[in-house]
Amino acid sequence: MTASSVRSAEARTAPERVAAILRDELLDGAHPVGTRFREEDLAERFDVGRNTIRSGLRLLVERGLVVHERNRGAVVPPLSRRRIDEVFDYRKVLELGALRMALDASADFGPVLAQVEQLESLAERTPSPPWRELTEAHSAIHRSIVAAAGNQHLVDSYQRCEDEIRLLLTFVRPDFDAARLATVHRDLVEQLQQGGQAAVDALTTDIDQAGRAALLTALRRAEESARLLGR
């Protein structure tokens, strides 16, 4: 269900079509945490059987977009410190390992630059594009960094967590717009092109500061709001 692996709309099965629509809505932040996807409601909405809905929701669970809770079914999971750390620790191991391999091989970071330029073009659009377009451009940048290692297994590993990363980024929308995302990643690609420790440090900072720290700020904000509301 990533950009590189999705089949055309005509070739998708019914569960894949259901999952694709719900995935786009999730990545646009349309379903807040705690949202429960009721099979009967979705079956009526999409005019399909509940088995089709169940299969479609299973695809979303596999992508880390929803979780299956006993007696509740498919639910949009909350943001938590553990979840943030697990995802971003995984990213650091994967992306920094791939980057070091790419640097050792004197890889060309031109494809990464091309994706940054695509993000910059989105930042210039009026009105601003949907959030999921921005996170797809963001993912394409980081996917290109991983791909620079020249190892398809690493790319496959990144794609397995790609949608969950994008879902987490919906929580930082108040702090990032297209222009800021573009600026951050223009700085990153310039450091990558310098190579050496500067490249490693820049990617580490991007993952830990622009990513993890921003999400932890969003988590604290959500927890404070819940406290004030007495939840």
C-alpha beads as a LAMMPS data file, in Angstrom:
LAMMPS data file: protein, C-alpha beads

231 atoms
230 bonds

1 atom types
1 bond types

-500.0 500.0 xlo xhi
-500.0 500.0 ylo yhi
-500.0 500.0 zlo zhi

Masses

1 110.0

Atoms # bond

1 1 1 0.000 0.000 0.000
2 1 1 2.940 2.346 -0.525
3 1 1 3.308 4.536 -3.603
4 1 1 5.677 2.033 -5.207
5 1 1 3.609 -1.097 -4.565
6 1 1 -0.031 -0.091 -4.947
7 1 1 -1.725 -1.513 -7.985
8 1 1 -3.970 0.610 -10.199
9 1 1 -7.444 1.338 -8.852
10 1 1 -8.980 -0.908 -11.505
11 1 1 -6.801 -3.863 -10.515
12 1 1 -7.376 -3.626 -6.755
13 1 1 -9.542 -6.121 -4.959
14 1 1 -12.568 -4.853 -3.055
15 1 1 -10.758 -5.028 0.332
16 1 1 -7.799 -3.118 -1.162
17 1 1 -10.113 -0.384 -2.447
18 1 1 -11.739 -0.011 0.963
19 1 1 -8.333 0.045 2.668
20 1 1 -6.969 2.615 0.197
21 1 1 -9.813 5.069 0.850
22 1 1 -9.583 4.699 4.629
23 1 1 -5.792 4.969 4.438
24 1 1 -6.013 8.325 2.626
25 1 1 -8.473 9.583 5.235
26 1 1 -6.229 8.457 8.083
27 1 1 -3.165 10.091 6.543
28 1 1 -5.115 13.338 6.209
29 1 1 -5.971 13.183 9.912
30 1 1 -9.682 12.685 9.245
31 1 1 -10.074 9.999 11.921
32 1 1 -8.839 11.084 15.382
33 1 1 -7.320 8.701 17.897
34 1 1 -9.864 6.428 19.491
35 1 1 -11.996 6.262 16.354
36 1 1 -13.573 2.832 16.086
37 1 1 -14.255 1.494 12.608
38 1 1 -17.557 -0.386 12.861
39 1 1 -17.836 -3.116 10.267
40 1 1 -21.569 -2.647 9.801
41 1 1 -21.211 1.107 9.215
42 1 1 -18.389 0.645 6.725
43 1 1 -20.234 -2.142 4.921
44 1 1 -23.156 0.230 4.405
45 1 1 -20.884 3.092 3.381
46 1 1 -18.980 1.070 0.775
47 1 1 -21.898 -1.182 -0.200
48 1 1 -19.916 -4.364 0.360
49 1 1 -20.114 -7.340 2.709
50 1 1 -18.652 -7.366 6.192
51 1 1 -16.052 -9.952 5.152
52 1 1 -14.725 -7.438 2.620
53 1 1 -14.575 -4.760 5.305
54 1 1 -12.855 -7.136 7.713
55 1 1 -10.207 -7.957 5.102
56 1 1 -9.696 -4.276 4.311
57 1 1 -9.247 -3.392 7.969
58 1 1 -6.737 -6.225 8.303
59 1 1 -4.633 -4.517 5.619
60 1 1 -4.657 -1.319 7.678
61 1 1 -3.591 -3.242 10.779
62 1 1 -0.667 -4.712 8.816
63 1 1 0.418 -1.184 7.858
64 1 1 0.324 0.053 11.463
65 1 1 -2.526 2.470 10.786
66 1 1 -5.061 0.880 13.113
67 1 1 -4.925 -1.733 15.841
68 1 1 -7.332 -4.552 16.549
69 1 1 -8.705 -4.488 20.094
70 1 1 -10.617 -7.348 21.622
71 1 1 -14.366 -6.675 21.743
72 1 1 -13.866 -3.327 19.963
73 1 1 -12.494 -4.210 16.558
74 1 1 -10.312 -1.845 14.527
75 1 1 -9.399 1.340 16.371
76 1 1 -7.130 4.318 15.626
77 1 1 -4.431 3.979 18.313
78 1 1 -3.390 6.861 20.575
79 1 1 -0.054 8.596 20.483
80 1 1 2.281 7.314 23.202
81 1 1 5.927 7.682 24.215
82 1 1 6.512 3.985 23.649
83 1 1 5.056 4.078 20.149
84 1 1 7.083 7.144 19.187
85 1 1 10.313 5.640 20.487
86 1 1 9.736 2.264 18.837
87 1 1 9.070 3.798 15.428
88 1 1 11.886 6.339 15.577
89 1 1 14.438 3.914 16.995
90 1 1 13.599 1.654 14.073
91 1 1 14.040 4.581 11.688
92 1 1 17.437 5.460 13.142
93 1 1 18.779 1.931 12.822
94 1 1 17.445 1.548 9.295
95 1 1 18.112 4.972 7.804
96 1 1 21.498 5.609 9.403
97 1 1 22.666 2.117 8.495
98 1 1 21.583 2.668 4.901
99 1 1 23.190 6.107 4.833
100 1 1 26.542 4.760 6.023
101 1 1 26.425 2.094 3.327
102 1 1 25.623 4.757 0.732
103 1 1 28.465 6.986 1.915
104 1 1 30.936 4.076 1.852
105 1 1 29.901 3.392 -1.741
106 1 1 30.115 7.091 -2.722
107 1 1 26.472 6.900 -3.759
108 1 1 24.763 9.624 -5.745
109 1 1 22.270 11.591 -3.652
110 1 1 20.757 13.172 -6.756
111 1 1 17.506 11.193 -6.340
112 1 1 17.181 12.558 -2.810
113 1 1 17.640 16.098 -4.124
114 1 1 14.955 15.470 -6.760
115 1 1 12.491 14.474 -4.054
116 1 1 13.363 17.552 -1.985
117 1 1 12.661 19.691 -5.036
118 1 1 9.294 17.960 -5.369
119 1 1 8.503 18.879 -1.765
120 1 1 9.579 22.471 -2.459
121 1 1 7.214 22.619 -5.426
122 1 1 4.362 21.490 -3.176
123 1 1 5.284 24.224 -0.693
124 1 1 4.779 26.807 -3.437
125 1 1 1.244 25.662 -4.249
126 1 1 -1.767 27.767 -3.300
127 1 1 -3.804 26.560 -1.571
128 1 1 -1.555 24.214 0.347
129 1 1 -1.903 20.590 -0.806
130 1 1 -3.539 17.926 1.370
131 1 1 -1.390 16.820 4.296
132 1 1 -1.041 13.307 2.896
133 1 1 0.638 14.720 -0.229
134 1 1 3.215 16.438 1.964
135 1 1 3.888 13.305 3.996
136 1 1 4.172 11.267 0.794
137 1 1 6.815 13.727 -0.440
138 1 1 8.532 13.491 2.951
139 1 1 8.486 9.689 2.756
140 1 1 9.873 9.759 -0.771
141 1 1 12.874 11.757 0.465
142 1 1 13.678 9.281 3.212
143 1 1 12.933 6.296 0.972
144 1 1 15.480 7.705 -1.476
145 1 1 18.075 7.964 1.283
146 1 1 17.529 4.304 2.128
147 1 1 17.561 3.345 -1.563
148 1 1 20.952 5.029 -1.988
149 1 1 22.463 2.058 -0.141
150 1 1 21.591 -0.110 -3.143
151 1 1 19.961 -2.825 -1.027
152 1 1 16.361 -3.746 -1.834
153 1 1 15.867 -5.486 1.511
154 1 1 16.458 -2.143 3.243
155 1 1 13.942 -0.418 0.988
156 1 1 11.381 -3.143 1.708
157 1 1 11.997 -2.718 5.440
158 1 1 11.452 1.035 5.190
159 1 1 8.228 0.583 3.247
160 1 1 6.839 -1.674 5.957
161 1 1 6.896 1.213 8.454
162 1 1 6.283 4.042 5.996
163 1 1 2.551 4.452 6.518
164 1 1 2.876 4.366 10.300
165 1 1 5.484 7.140 10.138
166 1 1 3.133 9.180 7.973
167 1 1 0.250 8.613 10.379
168 1 1 2.369 9.787 13.311
169 1 1 3.254 12.926 11.372
170 1 1 -0.406 13.954 11.357
171 1 1 0.138 14.900 15.006
172 1 1 2.727 17.580 14.114
173 1 1 0.562 19.467 11.632
174 1 1 0.216 22.431 14.030
175 1 1 4.011 22.799 14.064
176 1 1 4.952 22.091 10.445
177 1 1 3.676 23.475 7.189
178 1 1 4.888 22.742 3.667
179 1 1 7.414 25.584 3.705
180 1 1 9.027 24.470 6.952
181 1 1 9.188 20.846 5.818
182 1 1 10.846 21.959 2.601
183 1 1 13.415 24.107 4.416
184 1 1 14.322 21.338 6.854
185 1 1 14.868 18.839 4.056
186 1 1 16.766 21.264 1.811
187 1 1 19.229 21.671 4.686
188 1 1 19.359 17.887 5.114
189 1 1 20.125 17.086 1.477
190 1 1 22.880 19.716 1.379
191 1 1 24.557 18.004 4.327
192 1 1 24.121 14.597 2.697
193 1 1 25.888 15.867 -0.390
194 1 1 28.806 17.009 1.767
195 1 1 29.163 13.431 2.971
196 1 1 31.112 12.110 5.934
197 1 1 30.126 12.747 9.518
198 1 1 28.226 15.898 8.542
199 1 1 25.773 13.727 6.610
200 1 1 25.345 11.262 9.475
201 1 1 24.863 14.068 12.005
202 1 1 22.315 15.826 9.796
203 1 1 20.174 12.721 9.352
204 1 1 20.410 11.940 13.074
205 1 1 19.222 15.463 13.886
206 1 1 16.385 15.218 11.380
207 1 1 15.087 11.968 12.874
208 1 1 15.542 12.958 16.518
209 1 1 14.641 16.662 16.402
210 1 1 12.377 17.276 13.414
211 1 1 10.715 13.914 14.018
212 1 1 10.861 12.396 17.483
213 1 1 11.094 15.638 19.499
214 1 1 8.256 17.239 17.543
215 1 1 6.033 14.248 18.258
216 1 1 6.907 14.281 21.944
217 1 1 5.890 17.951 22.012
218 1 1 2.593 17.015 20.375
219 1 1 2.126 14.243 22.942
220 1 1 2.698 16.628 25.861
221 1 1 0.236 19.072 24.329
222 1 1 -2.398 16.340 24.016
223 1 1 -1.798 15.157 27.581
224 1 1 -2.112 18.693 28.923
225 1 1 -5.345 19.238 27.020
226 1 1 -6.725 15.982 28.415
227 1 1 -5.686 17.030 31.941
228 1 1 -7.432 20.372 31.626
229 1 1 -10.565 18.641 30.393
230 1 1 -10.392 16.246 33.342
231 1 1 -10.016 13.128 31.191

Bonds

1 1 1 2
2 1 2 3
3 1 3 4
4 1 4 5
5 1 5 6
6 1 6 7
7 1 7 8
8 1 8 9
9 1 9 10
10 1 10 11
11 1 11 12
12 1 12 13
13 1 13 14
14 1 14 15
15 1 15 16
16 1 16 17
17 1 17 18
18 1 18 19
19 1 19 20
20 1 20 21
21 1 21 22
22 1 22 23
23 1 23 24
24 1 24 25
25 1 25 26
26 1 26 27
27 1 27 28
28 1 28 29
29 1 29 30
30 1 30 31
31 1 31 32
32 1 32 33
33 1 33 34
34 1 34 35
35 1 35 36
36 1 36 37
37 1 37 38
38 1 38 39
39 1 39 40
40 1 40 41
41 1 41 42
42 1 42 43
43 1 43 44
44 1 44 45
45 1 45 46
46 1 46 47
47 1 47 48
48 1 48 49
49 1 49 50
50 1 50 51
51 1 51 52
52 1 52 53
53 1 53 54
54 1 54 55
55 1 55 56
56 1 56 57
57 1 57 58
58 1 58 59
59 1 59 60
60 1 60 61
61 1 61 62
62 1 62 63
63 1 63 64
64 1 64 65
65 1 65 66
66 1 66 67
67 1 67 68
68 1 68 69
69 1 69 70
70 1 70 71
71 1 71 72
72 1 72 73
73 1 73 74
74 1 74 75
75 1 75 76
76 1 76 77
77 1 77 78
78 1 78 79
79 1 79 80
80 1 80 81
81 1 81 82
82 1 82 83
83 1 83 84
84 1 84 85
85 1 85 86
86 1 86 87
87 1 87 88
88 1 88 89
89 1 89 90
90 1 90 91
91 1 91 92
92 1 92 93
93 1 93 94
94 1 94 95
95 1 95 96
96 1 96 97
97 1 97 98
98 1 98 99
99 1 99 100
100 1 100 101
101 1 101 102
102 1 102 103
103 1 103 104
104 1 104 105
105 1 105 106
106 1 106 107
107 1 107 108
108 1 108 109
109 1 109 110
110 1 110 111
111 1 111 112
112 1 112 113
113 1 113 114
114 1 114 115
115 1 115 116
116 1 116 117
117 1 117 118
118 1 118 119
119 1 119 120
120 1 120 121
121 1 121 122
122 1 122 123
123 1 123 124
124 1 124 125
125 1 125 126
126 1 126 127
127 1 127 128
128 1 128 129
129 1 129 130
130 1 130 131
131 1 131 132
132 1 132 133
133 1 133 134
134 1 134 135
135 1 135 136
136 1 136 137
137 1 137 138
138 1 138 139
139 1 139 140
140 1 140 141
141 1 141 142
142 1 142 143
143 1 143 144
144 1 144 145
145 1 145 146
146 1 146 147
147 1 147 148
148 1 148 149
149 1 149 150
150 1 150 151
151 1 151 152
152 1 152 153
153 1 153 154
154 1 154 155
155 1 155 156
156 1 156 157
157 1 157 158
158 1 158 159
159 1 159 160
160 1 160 161
161 1 161 162
162 1 162 163
163 1 163 164
164 1 164 165
165 1 165 166
166 1 166 167
167 1 167 168
168 1 168 169
169 1 169 170
170 1 170 171
171 1 171 172
172 1 172 173
173 1 173 174
174 1 174 175
175 1 175 176
176 1 176 177
177 1 177 178
178 1 178 179
179 1 179 180
180 1 180 181
181 1 181 182
182 1 182 183
183 1 183 184
184 1 184 185
185 1 185 186
186 1 186 187
187 1 187 188
188 1 188 189
189 1 189 190
190 1 190 191
191 1 191 192
192 1 192 193
193 1 193 194
194 1 194 195
195 1 195 196
196 1 196 197
197 1 197 198
198 1 198 199
199 1 199 200
200 1 200 201
201 1 201 202
202 1 202 203
203 1 203 204
204 1 204 205
205 1 205 206
206 1 206 207
207 1 207 208
208 1 208 209
209 1 209 210
210 1 210 211
211 1 211 212
212 1 212 213
213 1 213 214
214 1 214 215
215 1 215 216
216 1 216 217
217 1 217 218
218 1 218 219
219 1 219 220
220 1 220 221
221 1 221 222
222 1 222 223
223 1 223 224
224 1 224 225
225 1 225 226
226 1 226 227
227 1 227 228
228 1 228 229
229 1 229 230
230 1 230 231
